[in-house]
């Protein structure tokens, strides 16, 4: 009973601190109480609910810290951001369910360092660890698109879309979408990134306004192209635009 009271108290305190926007303090408490729940040999229904909630809270902290990172080759404070990213990985190392999150950040670190082959290798590791996860495929698609290989990029994107989207992917999508957005800011000639970014906005983020804007850009830019892959992008973009229009009519 005393043990349960301690866990409930820590859970309450950590939650209050989290919603007070004091993420660093909340993280230490929430991690501590999560470990206490996970250490139980026999878990009640209430324990499992608490574990799911705690992972969700930690997801939010992770996403907030990941959003602050700028892991791009031309970033002015690249070394500083790489150090911050390394600290993020270290803080969440060993916490259940954050292995894929950390690998996503690791792949972005390698990308920022200009080591695209290593970044791809890390993303393939994500896929090999969990073939049901689409996060690695969405990210791997980015690297191919970034290199200008829109055929392989589309192949990875199709694979990602064929997989079941988990609730946790909504947090991972924050990391993934930011990657695409910043690459577009860095190099406007890579405007074909609008296509996968639009799909991520629609399918993962649920931002239909930005999705519509990006899909419209793709249609306008590539509607007269004779290349098969460009025709495919336009065709799919038009299908999504019809879906968005129907949503707006409801």
MARFI-295350 format. One record per residue (C-alpha): residue number from 0; residue in three letters; y, z, x. Coordinates in steps of 0.25 Angstrom, whole numbers, plus 5000, padded with zeros to 4 digits. Layout:
residues N
+------+------+------+------+------+
| resi | resn |   yy |   zz |   xx |
+------+------+------+------+------+
|  NUM |  ALA |    Y |    Z |    X |
...
+------+------+------+------+------+
END
This chain:
residues 250
+------+------+------+------+------+
| resi | resn |   yy |   zz |   xx |
+------+------+------+------+------+
|    0 |  UNK | 5000 | 5000 | 5000 |
|    1 |  UNK | 5010 | 5004 | 5011 |
|    2 |  UNK | 5006 | 4990 | 5018 |
|    3 |  UNK | 5009 | 4983 | 5005 |
|    4 |  UNK | 5022 | 4990 | 5004 |
|    5 |  UNK | 5026 | 4986 | 5018 |
|    6 |  UNK | 5023 | 4972 | 5016 |
|    7 |  UNK | 5031 | 4971 | 5002 |
|    8 |  UNK | 5043 | 4978 | 5008 |
|    9 |  UNK | 5043 | 4968 | 5020 |
|   10 |  UNK | 5041 | 4957 | 5011 |
|   11 |  UNK | 5053 | 4961 | 5002 |
|   12 |  UNK | 5062 | 4964 | 5014 |
|   13 |  UNK | 5059 | 4951 | 5021 |
|   14 |  UNK | 5062 | 4943 | 5008 |
|   15 |  UNK | 5075 | 4950 | 5006 |
|   16 |  UNK | 5079 | 4947 | 5020 |
|   17 |  UNK | 5075 | 4933 | 5019 |
|   18 |  UNK | 5083 | 4931 | 5006 |
|   19 |  UNK | 5095 | 4937 | 5014 |
|   20 |  UNK | 5094 | 4926 | 5023 |
|   21 |  UNK | 5090 | 4934 | 5035 |
|   22 |  UNK | 5079 | 4925 | 5039 |
|   23 |  UNK | 5076 | 4931 | 5053 |
|   24 |  UNK | 5074 | 4945 | 5048 |
|   25 |  UNK | 5066 | 4940 | 5036 |
|   26 |  UNK | 5057 | 4932 | 5044 |
|   27 |  UNK | 5052 | 4944 | 5052 |
|   28 |  UNK | 5049 | 4953 | 5040 |
|   29 |  UNK | 5043 | 4942 | 5032 |
|   30 |  UNK | 5034 | 4938 | 5044 |
|   31 |  UNK | 5030 | 4952 | 5046 |
|   32 |  UNK | 5026 | 4954 | 5031 |
|   33 |  UNK | 5019 | 4941 | 5031 |
|   34 |  UNK | 5010 | 4945 | 5042 |
|   35 |  UNK | 5007 | 4958 | 5035 |
|   36 |  UNK | 5002 | 4951 | 5022 |
|   37 |  UNK | 4994 | 4941 | 5031 |
|   38 |  UNK | 4987 | 4952 | 5038 |
|   39 |  UNK | 4981 | 4957 | 5026 |
|   40 |  UNK | 4966 | 4955 | 5025 |
|   41 |  UNK | 4966 | 4955 | 5010 |
|   42 |  UNK | 4978 | 4949 | 5003 |
|   43 |  UNK | 4982 | 4951 | 4989 |
|   44 |  UNK | 4988 | 4941 | 4980 |
|   45 |  UNK | 5002 | 4947 | 4982 |
|   46 |  UNK | 5000 | 4947 | 4997 |
|   47 |  UNK | 4997 | 4932 | 4996 |
|   48 |  UNK | 5009 | 4930 | 4988 |
|   49 |  UNK | 5018 | 4937 | 4998 |
|   50 |  UNK | 5012 | 4929 | 5009 |
|   51 |  UNK | 5016 | 4916 | 5003 |
|   52 |  UNK | 5030 | 4921 | 5000 |
|   53 |  UNK | 5032 | 4926 | 5014 |
|   54 |  UNK | 5027 | 4913 | 5020 |
|   55 |  UNK | 5037 | 4906 | 5010 |
|   56 |  UNK | 5049 | 4915 | 5015 |
|   57 |  UNK | 5045 | 4912 | 5030 |
|   58 |  UNK | 5045 | 4898 | 5026 |
|   59 |  UNK | 5059 | 4899 | 5022 |
|   60 |  UNK | 5063 | 4906 | 5035 |
|   61 |  UNK | 5056 | 4895 | 5043 |
|   62 |  UNK | 5063 | 4884 | 5035 |
|   63 |  UNK | 5077 | 4890 | 5037 |
|   64 |  UNK | 5075 | 4891 | 5052 |
|   65 |  UNK | 5069 | 4877 | 5053 |
|   66 |  UNK | 5081 | 4872 | 5046 |
|   67 |  UNK | 5090 | 4877 | 5057 |
|   68 |  UNK | 5083 | 4869 | 5068 |
|   69 |  UNK | 5088 | 4856 | 5073 |
|   70 |  UNK | 5076 | 4850 | 5080 |
|   71 |  UNK | 5080 | 4836 | 5083 |
|   72 |  UNK | 5081 | 4828 | 5097 |
|   73 |  UNK | 5096 | 4827 | 5096 |
|   74 |  UNK | 5099 | 4841 | 5091 |
|   75 |  UNK | 5111 | 4847 | 5099 |
|   76 |  UNK | 5104 | 4861 | 5100 |
|   77 |  UNK | 5090 | 4856 | 5101 |
|   78 |  UNK | 5085 | 4866 | 5111 |
|   79 |  UNK | 5091 | 4878 | 5103 |
|   80 |  UNK | 5084 | 4872 | 5090 |
|   81 |  UNK | 5071 | 4871 | 5098 |
|   82 |  UNK | 5071 | 4885 | 5102 |
|   83 |  UNK | 5074 | 4889 | 5087 |
|   84 |  UNK | 5063 | 4881 | 5083 |
|   85 |  UNK | 5053 | 4887 | 5093 |
|   86 |  UNK | 5058 | 4901 | 5088 |
|   87 |  UNK | 5055 | 4897 | 5074 |
|   88 |  UNK | 5041 | 4893 | 5077 |
|   89 |  UNK | 5039 | 4906 | 5085 |
|   90 |  UNK | 5043 | 4915 | 5074 |
|   91 |  UNK | 5034 | 4908 | 5064 |
|   92 |  UNK | 5022 | 4907 | 5074 |
|   93 |  UNK | 5010 | 4913 | 5068 |
|   94 |  UNK | 5015 | 4915 | 5054 |
|   95 |  UNK | 5005 | 4910 | 5045 |
|   96 |  UNK | 5009 | 4896 | 5038 |
|   97 |  UNK | 5020 | 4892 | 5048 |
|   98 |  UNK | 5012 | 4884 | 5058 |
|   99 |  UNK | 5016 | 4871 | 5052 |
|  100 |  UNK | 5030 | 4875 | 5051 |
|  101 |  UNK | 5030 | 4878 | 5066 |
|  102 |  UNK | 5024 | 4865 | 5069 |
|  103 |  UNK | 5034 | 4857 | 5062 |
|  104 |  UNK | 5045 | 4864 | 5070 |
|  105 |  UNK | 5037 | 4862 | 5083 |
|  106 |  UNK | 5037 | 4847 | 5080 |
|  107 |  UNK | 5052 | 4847 | 5077 |
|  108 |  UNK | 5054 | 4854 | 5091 |
|  109 |  UNK | 5046 | 4843 | 5098 |
|  110 |  UNK | 5054 | 4833 | 5090 |
|  111 |  UNK | 5067 | 4839 | 5095 |
|  112 |  UNK | 5062 | 4839 | 5109 |
|  113 |  UNK | 5059 | 4824 | 5108 |
|  114 |  UNK | 5044 | 4825 | 5108 |
|  115 |  UNK | 5040 | 4817 | 5096 |
|  116 |  UNK | 5026 | 4816 | 5100 |
|  117 |  UNK | 5024 | 4831 | 5101 |
|  118 |  UNK | 5031 | 4833 | 5088 |
|  119 |  UNK | 5021 | 4823 | 5082 |
|  120 |  UNK | 5010 | 4831 | 5088 |
|  121 |  UNK | 5015 | 4844 | 5082 |
|  122 |  UNK | 5016 | 4837 | 5068 |
|  123 |  UNK | 5002 | 4832 | 5069 |
|  124 |  UNK | 4997 | 4846 | 5072 |
|  125 |  UNK | 5003 | 4850 | 5059 |
|  126 |  UNK | 4995 | 4839 | 5052 |
|  127 |  UNK | 4982 | 4843 | 5059 |
|  128 |  UNK | 4984 | 4858 | 5056 |
|  129 |  UNK | 4987 | 4855 | 5041 |
|  130 |  UNK | 4984 | 4842 | 5035 |
|  131 |  UNK | 4989 | 4846 | 5022 |
|  132 |  UNK | 5003 | 4848 | 5027 |
|  133 |  UNK | 5013 | 4837 | 5025 |
|  134 |  UNK | 5023 | 4844 | 5034 |
|  135 |  UNK | 5018 | 4838 | 5047 |
|  136 |  UNK | 5017 | 4824 | 5041 |
|  137 |  UNK | 5031 | 4824 | 5036 |
|  138 |  UNK | 5036 | 4828 | 5050 |
|  139 |  UNK | 5027 | 4818 | 5057 |
|  140 |  UNK | 5033 | 4808 | 5048 |
|  141 |  UNK | 5046 | 4811 | 5053 |
|  142 |  UNK | 5043 | 4809 | 5068 |
|  143 |  UNK | 5037 | 4795 | 5065 |
|  144 |  UNK | 5050 | 4792 | 5057 |
|  145 |  UNK | 5059 | 4797 | 5067 |
|  146 |  UNK | 5052 | 4788 | 5078 |
|  147 |  UNK | 5054 | 4777 | 5068 |
|  148 |  UNK | 5040 | 4775 | 5065 |
|  149 |  UNK | 5042 | 4775 | 5049 |
|  150 |  UNK | 5028 | 4770 | 5047 |
|  151 |  UNK | 5021 | 4782 | 5053 |
|  152 |  UNK | 5032 | 4790 | 5047 |
|  153 |  UNK | 5028 | 4785 | 5033 |
|  154 |  UNK | 5013 | 4787 | 5036 |
|  155 |  UNK | 5016 | 4802 | 5039 |
|  156 |  UNK | 5025 | 4803 | 5027 |
|  157 |  UNK | 5014 | 4798 | 5018 |
|  158 |  UNK | 5004 | 4808 | 5024 |
|  159 |  UNK | 5014 | 4819 | 5022 |
|  160 |  UNK | 5016 | 4815 | 5007 |
|  161 |  UNK | 5002 | 4814 | 5005 |
|  162 |  UNK | 5000 | 4829 | 5008 |
|  163 |  UNK | 5002 | 4841 | 4999 |
|  164 |  UNK | 5016 | 4847 | 5000 |
|  165 |  UNK | 5014 | 4862 | 5001 |
|  166 |  UNK | 5025 | 4872 | 4997 |
|  167 |  UNK | 5028 | 4875 | 5012 |
|  168 |  UNK | 5031 | 4861 | 5015 |
|  169 |  UNK | 5044 | 4863 | 5008 |
|  170 |  UNK | 5048 | 4872 | 5020 |
|  171 |  UNK | 5042 | 4863 | 5030 |
|  172 |  UNK | 5050 | 4851 | 5024 |
|  173 |  UNK | 5063 | 4858 | 5027 |
|  174 |  UNK | 5059 | 4856 | 5042 |
|  175 |  UNK | 5054 | 4842 | 5040 |
|  176 |  UNK | 5066 | 4837 | 5032 |
|  177 |  UNK | 5076 | 4842 | 5042 |
|  178 |  UNK | 5068 | 4835 | 5053 |
|  179 |  UNK | 5071 | 4821 | 5046 |
|  180 |  UNK | 5085 | 4825 | 5042 |
|  181 |  UNK | 5089 | 4828 | 5056 |
|  182 |  UNK | 5083 | 4816 | 5062 |
|  183 |  UNK | 5091 | 4807 | 5052 |
|  184 |  UNK | 5104 | 4814 | 5056 |
|  185 |  UNK | 5100 | 4812 | 5071 |
|  186 |  UNK | 5097 | 4797 | 5070 |
|  187 |  UNK | 5102 | 4790 | 5057 |
|  188 |  UNK | 5094 | 4777 | 5062 |
|  189 |  UNK | 5082 | 4784 | 5058 |
|  190 |  UNK | 5086 | 4783 | 5043 |
|  191 |  UNK | 5071 | 4780 | 5039 |
|  192 |  UNK | 5069 | 4795 | 5040 |
|  193 |  UNK | 5076 | 4795 | 5026 |
|  194 |  UNK | 5063 | 4791 | 5020 |
|  195 |  UNK | 5054 | 4802 | 5024 |
|  196 |  UNK | 5065 | 4812 | 5023 |
|  197 |  UNK | 5067 | 4808 | 5008 |
|  198 |  UNK | 5053 | 4810 | 5006 |
|  199 |  UNK | 5053 | 4824 | 5012 |
|  200 |  UNK | 5066 | 4827 | 5004 |
|  201 |  UNK | 5058 | 4823 | 4991 |
|  202 |  UNK | 5044 | 4828 | 4994 |
|  203 |  UNK | 5047 | 4841 | 5002 |
|  204 |  UNK | 5061 | 4845 | 5000 |
|  205 |  UNK | 5063 | 4841 | 4986 |
|  206 |  UNK | 5077 | 4836 | 4989 |
|  207 |  UNK | 5078 | 4824 | 4980 |
|  208 |  UNK | 5092 | 4821 | 4982 |
|  209 |  UNK | 5091 | 4819 | 4997 |
|  210 |  UNK | 5078 | 4812 | 4995 |
|  211 |  UNK | 5085 | 4802 | 4986 |
|  212 |  UNK | 5096 | 4800 | 4996 |
|  213 |  UNK | 5086 | 4797 | 5007 |
|  214 |  UNK | 5077 | 4788 | 4999 |
|  215 |  UNK | 5089 | 4780 | 4994 |
|  216 |  UNK | 5093 | 4778 | 5009 |
|  217 |  UNK | 5079 | 4773 | 5012 |
|  218 |  UNK | 5079 | 4763 | 5000 |
|  219 |  UNK | 5093 | 4758 | 5004 |
|  220 |  UNK | 5090 | 4757 | 5019 |
|  221 |  UNK | 5076 | 4750 | 5018 |
|  222 |  UNK | 5075 | 4743 | 5005 |
|  223 |  UNK | 5077 | 4729 | 5012 |
|  224 |  UNK | 5067 | 4732 | 5023 |
|  225 |  UNK | 5055 | 4723 | 5025 |
|  226 |  UNK | 5047 | 4734 | 5032 |
|  227 |  UNK | 5035 | 4739 | 5025 |
|  228 |  UNK | 5038 | 4754 | 5028 |
|  229 |  UNK | 5052 | 4752 | 5024 |
|  230 |  UNK | 5048 | 4746 | 5011 |
|  231 |  UNK | 5039 | 4758 | 5009 |
|  232 |  UNK | 5050 | 4768 | 5012 |
|  233 |  UNK | 5059 | 4761 | 5001 |
|  234 |  UNK | 5048 | 4760 | 4991 |
|  235 |  UNK | 5044 | 4775 | 4992 |
|  236 |  UNK | 5059 | 4779 | 4993 |
|  237 |  UNK | 5061 | 4772 | 4979 |
|  238 |  UNK | 5049 | 4779 | 4973 |
|  239 |  UNK | 5055 | 4792 | 4977 |
|  240 |  UNK | 5069 | 4788 | 4972 |
|  241 |  UNK | 5063 | 4786 | 4958 |
|  242 |  UNK | 5056 | 4799 | 4959 |
|  243 |  UNK | 5070 | 4806 | 4962 |
|  244 |  UNK | 5076 | 4798 | 4951 |
|  245 |  UNK | 5066 | 4803 | 4941 |
|  246 |  UNK | 5068 | 4817 | 4945 |
|  247 |  UNK | 5083 | 4816 | 4943 |
|  248 |  UNK | 5081 | 4811 | 4929 |
|  249 |  UNK | 5073 | 4823 | 4925 |
+------+------+------+------+------+
END
